[in-house]
């Protein structure tokens, strides 16, 4: 092929480094780019810099990534995405928690920042490239009608298609996922063979390197902890300190069975407690829906739904509202901890159909 240029998002981990390495070996002219997202007004956690978190002080990371790019033999730059990240990700994170929902910042970051602002800002800096690539585990195929399909990775234990479901056709048209057909051990072996220092580096596990209260900065708002019948059994200092399914740290005793957070009643500032059986739901609604192929497959159809990344996709009947921006789903079998604010992602076998925010 003619030598074309690809911009690769470099995070400092083995996956993005391997993606850059593979593309260079395939004949691409590779440029590495790291997005700067750390808000310097945030307090540095007492434990210091956490390299296993996406949002953490970046100075040390940038120097290591720059050295990594030199080792691979590619050009490297940083792109300031801080203001856009604050508005799109952090502000949403705060507003969702304030309303008693549990957001998924990685979903928003991918569609709006990593695959949106980052390549756009790089072009604004005068960087010309034909494709944009990352080290995500997913695949992209184009069907006979020219539609780009987002598919699960070969290594399902590493599949990240859940976090990518909001990518649009225009974004998918310019994206490469070099790791989609590979496994993690194969990736580490490639990096090790190339002498990359990150070959055995731990994967990023967390969104933020500190306590979420550092991001939320909410004053205490005491309220009642209640059973499902409304009986008051305790007090809380803010509903944002709780998530659906939480069991530990509730400060409750005297019950015959383990008790969990089963609902967050933001309107009445109450945390609702119940047994594990109360966590199972057979239906959900989703709003702010994004359809990967530009539209839903039908007004009513069956699909598999993941309600969080590590959830085993469950069979459901899906009904799409007329405007296409929301849907309801009824599961064949009730599912554990359907959580408002998380994403419900629809699959047809290994193909992502789209997804929305659980209401």
C-alpha positions as CSV (number, residue, x, y, z in Angstrom):
1,X,0.0,0.0,0.0
2,X,1.0,3.7,-0.3
3,X,2.6,4.8,2.9
4,X,-0.2,6.5,4.8
5,X,-0.1,8.2,8.2
6,X,-1.9,7.0,11.3
7,X,-2.3,8.9,14.6
8,X,-2.2,6.4,17.5
9,X,-3.5,7.4,21.0
10,X,-0.7,6.5,23.4
11,X,-1.7,6.0,27.0
12,X,1.5,4.6,28.4
13,X,0.3,1.0,28.6
14,X,1.3,-2.1,26.7
15,X,-1.9,-2.1,24.5
16,X,-1.5,1.3,22.9
17,X,2.3,0.7,22.5
18,X,1.7,-2.6,20.8
19,X,-0.9,-0.9,18.5
20,X,1.7,1.6,17.4
21,X,4.3,-1.1,16.9
22,X,2.1,-3.3,14.8
23,X,1.0,-0.4,12.6
24,X,4.6,0.6,12.0
25,X,5.5,-3.0,11.1
26,X,2.6,-2.9,8.6
27,X,4.1,0.1,6.8
28,X,2.2,3.0,8.3
29,X,3.8,6.2,9.1
30,X,2.9,6.3,12.8
31,X,2.5,9.4,15.0
32,X,1.8,8.9,18.8
33,X,-0.4,11.3,20.7
34,X,-1.3,11.5,24.3
35,X,-4.3,13.5,25.5
36,X,-3.8,15.7,28.5
37,X,-6.9,15.6,30.8
38,X,-5.7,16.1,34.4
39,X,-7.3,19.1,36.1
40,X,-4.5,20.8,38.1
41,X,-7.1,22.1,40.6
42,X,-7.8,18.6,41.8
43,X,-5.9,17.5,44.9
44,X,-3.1,15.0,44.4
45,X,-4.2,11.9,46.3
46,X,-2.3,11.1,49.5
47,X,-1.0,7.9,47.9
48,X,0.6,9.9,45.1
49,X,0.5,9.2,41.4
50,X,-1.4,6.1,40.4
51,X,-0.4,4.7,37.1
52,X,-3.3,2.4,37.0
53,X,-5.8,5.2,36.7
54,X,-6.8,7.1,33.6
55,X,-7.3,10.5,35.4
56,X,-4.1,11.2,37.4
57,X,-1.2,13.7,37.2
58,X,0.4,13.2,33.9
59,X,3.9,14.8,34.0
60,X,5.6,11.5,34.9
61,X,3.5,9.6,32.4
62,X,4.3,11.9,29.5
63,X,8.0,11.5,29.9
64,X,7.8,7.8,30.0
65,X,5.5,7.7,26.9
66,X,7.9,10.0,25.1
67,X,10.7,7.6,25.8
68,X,8.4,4.7,24.6
69,X,7.7,6.5,21.3
70,X,11.4,7.0,20.8
71,X,12.0,3.3,21.4
72,X,9.4,2.4,18.8
73,X,10.8,5.0,16.5
74,X,7.8,7.2,16.0
75,X,7.0,10.9,16.2
76,X,5.2,12.0,19.4
77,X,3.1,14.9,20.7
78,X,0.7,15.8,23.5
79,X,-2.7,17.3,22.9
80,X,-4.4,19.5,25.5
81,X,-8.0,18.1,26.0
82,X,-8.4,19.4,29.6
83,X,-11.2,21.9,29.1
84,X,-13.3,19.6,26.8
85,X,-12.7,16.7,29.2
86,X,-13.9,18.8,32.2
87,X,-17.1,19.9,30.4
88,X,-18.0,16.5,28.8
89,X,-16.8,14.0,31.4
90,X,-16.2,15.6,34.8
91,X,-19.3,17.9,34.8
92,X,-21.5,15.0,33.7
93,X,-19.9,12.8,36.4
94,X,-20.8,15.3,39.1
95,X,-24.4,16.0,37.8
96,X,-25.2,12.3,37.5
97,X,-24.0,11.5,41.0
98,X,-26.0,14.4,42.4
99,X,-29.1,13.0,40.8
100,X,-28.6,9.5,42.3
101,X,-27.3,7.9,39.2
102,X,-24.0,6.1,38.6
103,X,-22.4,7.3,35.4
104,X,-19.8,5.5,33.2
105,X,-17.2,8.2,32.4
106,X,-15.2,5.9,30.1
107,X,-18.1,5.6,27.6
108,X,-18.4,9.4,27.4
109,X,-14.6,9.9,27.3
110,X,-14.3,7.5,24.3
111,X,-17.0,8.9,22.1
112,X,-16.5,12.6,23.0
113,X,-12.8,13.0,23.8
114,X,-10.6,10.1,22.8
115,X,-12.2,9.6,19.4
116,X,-13.5,13.1,19.1
117,X,-11.6,16.0,20.6
118,X,-8.1,14.3,20.5
119,X,-7.9,13.7,16.7
120,X,-9.7,17.0,16.0
121,X,-7.3,18.9,18.2
122,X,-4.3,17.1,16.7
123,X,-5.4,18.2,13.2
124,X,-5.9,21.8,14.6
125,X,-2.2,21.6,15.7
126,X,-1.3,21.0,12.0
127,X,-0.9,17.2,12.3
128,X,-2.0,15.5,9.1
129,X,-3.1,11.8,9.2
130,X,-5.3,9.4,7.4
131,X,-6.5,7.2,10.2
132,X,-6.7,7.2,14.0
133,X,-5.9,4.1,16.0
134,X,-5.9,3.0,19.7
135,X,-5.1,-0.1,21.6
136,X,-8.7,-1.1,22.3
137,X,-9.8,-4.7,22.0
138,X,-12.6,-4.5,19.4
139,X,-13.0,-5.0,15.6
140,X,-14.4,-2.9,12.8
141,X,-15.8,-4.5,9.6
142,X,-17.5,-2.9,6.6
143,X,-20.5,-4.8,5.1
144,X,-21.7,-5.0,1.5
145,X,-23.8,-1.9,1.9
146,X,-20.8,0.1,3.1
147,X,-21.9,0.3,6.7
148,X,-19.2,0.1,9.3
149,X,-19.9,-2.6,12.0
150,X,-18.4,-2.4,15.5
151,X,-17.7,-6.0,16.6
152,X,-16.4,-7.7,19.7
153,X,-12.7,-8.6,20.0
154,X,-11.4,-12.1,19.3
155,X,-10.3,-12.3,22.9
156,X,-13.7,-11.9,24.6
157,X,-12.0,-11.7,28.0
158,X,-10.5,-8.4,26.9
159,X,-13.4,-7.1,24.7
160,X,-14.0,-3.4,25.1
161,X,-16.8,-2.9,22.6
162,X,-19.1,-2.0,25.5
163,X,-17.2,1.2,26.1
164,X,-17.2,2.0,22.3
165,X,-20.8,1.7,21.5
166,X,-21.4,5.4,21.0
167,X,-18.9,5.7,18.1
168,X,-20.6,7.0,15.0
169,X,-20.3,5.9,11.4
170,X,-18.0,8.8,10.6
171,X,-15.8,8.0,13.5
172,X,-15.7,4.2,12.7
173,X,-14.7,5.1,9.1
174,X,-11.4,6.5,10.2
175,X,-10.6,4.2,13.1
176,X,-8.2,1.3,13.3
177,X,-8.1,-1.3,16.1
178,X,-4.9,-3.3,15.5
179,X,-5.4,-5.5,18.5
180,X,-8.9,-6.8,17.6
181,X,-7.7,-10.2,16.4
182,X,-5.1,-10.7,19.1
183,X,-5.0,-11.9,22.7
184,X,-3.4,-10.2,25.6
185,X,-0.6,-12.8,25.9
186,X,0.2,-12.3,22.2
187,X,0.3,-8.5,22.7
188,X,2.7,-8.8,25.7
189,X,4.9,-11.2,23.7
190,X,5.1,-8.7,20.8
191,X,6.1,-5.9,23.2
192,X,8.6,-8.1,25.0
193,X,10.2,-9.1,21.7
194,X,10.5,-5.4,20.7
195,X,12.2,-4.6,24.1
196,X,9.4,-2.3,25.3
197,X,9.6,-1.5,29.0
198,X,5.8,-1.7,29.2
199,X,5.6,-5.3,28.1
200,X,4.6,-6.5,31.6
201,X,3.0,-3.3,32.9
202,X,-0.3,-3.7,34.8
203,X,-3.5,-2.7,33.0
204,X,-5.2,0.5,33.9
205,X,-8.0,-0.4,36.3
206,X,-9.6,2.8,37.5
207,X,-11.2,5.9,36.2
208,X,-9.7,8.2,38.9
209,X,-6.6,8.0,41.0
210,X,-8.1,9.2,44.2
211,X,-11.3,9.3,46.2
212,X,-14.4,10.2,44.1
213,X,-15.3,12.9,46.7
214,X,-12.3,14.8,45.4
215,X,-14.2,15.1,42.1
216,X,-17.6,15.5,43.5
217,X,-16.9,18.1,46.1
218,X,-20.4,18.0,47.4
219,X,-21.3,19.3,50.9
220,X,-22.9,16.8,53.2
221,X,-26.6,16.4,52.6
222,X,-27.9,14.1,55.4
223,X,-31.0,11.9,54.7
224,X,-32.7,8.7,55.7
225,X,-31.7,5.1,54.9
226,X,-35.0,3.2,54.6
227,X,-36.3,-0.2,53.9
228,X,-38.5,-0.8,50.9
229,X,-41.6,-0.2,53.0
230,X,-40.3,3.2,54.0
231,X,-39.2,2.3,57.5
232,X,-36.2,4.4,58.6
233,X,-33.2,2.3,59.7
234,X,-30.4,4.8,59.6
235,X,-28.9,8.0,58.2
236,X,-26.6,8.9,55.3
237,X,-24.6,12.0,54.5
238,X,-25.2,12.0,50.8
239,X,-26.7,9.6,48.3
240,X,-23.7,10.0,46.0
241,X,-21.7,7.9,48.4
242,X,-23.8,4.8,47.4
243,X,-24.4,2.7,44.4
244,X,-26.9,0.0,43.5
245,X,-25.7,-3.3,44.9
246,X,-23.5,-1.8,47.6
247,X,-23.3,-4.0,50.7
248,X,-20.2,-3.2,52.7
249,X,-19.9,0.0,54.8
250,X,-23.6,0.6,55.2
251,X,-23.3,0.6,59.0
252,X,-26.3,-1.7,59.4
253,X,-26.7,-4.8,61.7
254,X,-29.4,-7.0,63.2
255,X,-30.8,-8.3,59.9
256,X,-31.2,-12.0,59.3
257,X,-29.8,-11.8,55.8
258,X,-27.3,-9.5,54.0
259,X,-28.8,-6.1,53.0
260,X,-27.9,-4.1,49.9
261,X,-28.6,-0.7,48.4
262,X,-31.5,-1.4,46.1
263,X,-32.5,2.1,45.1
264,X,-31.4,5.7,45.3
265,X,-34.4,8.1,45.8
266,X,-32.9,11.4,44.8
267,X,-36.2,13.3,45.0
268,X,-36.6,12.4,48.7
269,X,-32.9,12.1,49.4
270,X,-33.2,8.5,50.6
271,X,-31.1,5.4,50.3
272,X,-33.3,2.4,50.0
273,X,-32.1,-0.9,51.5
274,X,-33.3,-4.4,50.8
275,X,-32.3,-8.1,50.4
276,X,-30.4,-9.4,47.4
277,X,-33.6,-10.6,45.8
278,X,-34.7,-7.0,45.4
279,X,-31.8,-6.3,43.2
280,X,-33.2,-8.4,40.3
281,X,-35.1,-6.5,37.6
282,X,-36.7,-7.9,34.5
283,X,-36.9,-4.7,32.6
284,X,-35.2,-1.4,31.9
285,X,-35.5,1.8,29.9
286,X,-32.7,3.7,28.2
287,X,-32.4,7.2,26.9
288,X,-29.9,9.2,24.9
289,X,-29.5,6.2,22.6
290,X,-26.8,6.0,20.0
291,X,-27.2,3.5,17.1
292,X,-23.9,2.3,15.9
293,X,-25.1,1.8,12.3
294,X,-27.0,5.1,12.3
295,X,-30.5,3.6,13.0
296,X,-32.1,0.8,15.0
297,X,-32.5,-2.6,13.2
298,X,-36.3,-2.4,13.7
299,X,-38.9,-0.9,16.0
300,X,-39.1,-4.1,17.9
301,X,-36.4,-6.9,18.0
302,X,-34.6,-9.3,20.2
303,X,-31.0,-8.7,21.3
304,X,-28.5,-9.5,23.9
305,X,-27.9,-6.6,26.4
306,X,-25.0,-5.8,28.6
307,X,-25.8,-3.6,31.6
308,X,-22.1,-3.1,32.5
309,X,-18.9,-4.1,31.0
310,X,-18.3,-7.4,32.9
311,X,-22.0,-8.4,32.7
312,X,-22.8,-11.6,30.8
313,X,-25.0,-10.3,27.9
314,X,-28.7,-11.3,28.5
315,X,-31.4,-12.0,26.1
316,X,-34.2,-9.4,25.9
317,X,-37.0,-8.0,23.8
318,X,-36.3,-4.4,22.8
319,X,-38.9,-1.8,21.8
320,X,-37.6,1.4,20.3
321,X,-39.6,4.6,20.8
322,X,-40.7,6.4,17.6
323,X,-38.0,9.1,17.9
324,X,-35.3,6.4,18.1
325,X,-33.7,8.2,21.0
326,X,-34.9,5.8,23.7
327,X,-35.9,2.2,24.1
328,X,-37.4,-0.2,26.7
329,X,-36.2,-3.8,27.2
330,X,-37.7,-6.8,28.9
331,X,-35.2,-9.6,29.9
332,X,-36.1,-13.2,29.5
333,X,-34.5,-13.8,32.9
334,X,-34.3,-11.0,35.6
335,X,-30.9,-9.4,35.9
336,X,-28.9,-8.3,38.9
337,X,-28.2,-4.6,39.7
338,X,-29.7,-2.7,36.8
339,X,-28.2,0.7,37.6
340,X,-29.5,4.1,36.5
341,X,-26.7,6.1,34.8
342,X,-24.9,3.0,33.5
343,X,-25.1,2.0,29.8
344,X,-27.3,-0.7,28.3
345,X,-25.5,-1.9,25.2
346,X,-27.3,-4.0,22.6
347,X,-25.6,-6.9,20.7
348,X,-26.6,-9.1,17.7
349,X,-24.2,-12.0,18.3
350,X,-20.8,-10.3,18.0
351,X,-22.0,-7.0,16.5
352,X,-22.8,-3.9,18.5
353,X,-26.2,-2.4,17.6
354,X,-26.0,0.6,19.9
355,X,-26.8,1.6,23.4
356,X,-28.2,4.2,25.8
357,X,-28.1,5.4,29.4
358,X,-30.3,3.4,31.8
359,X,-33.0,5.5,33.3
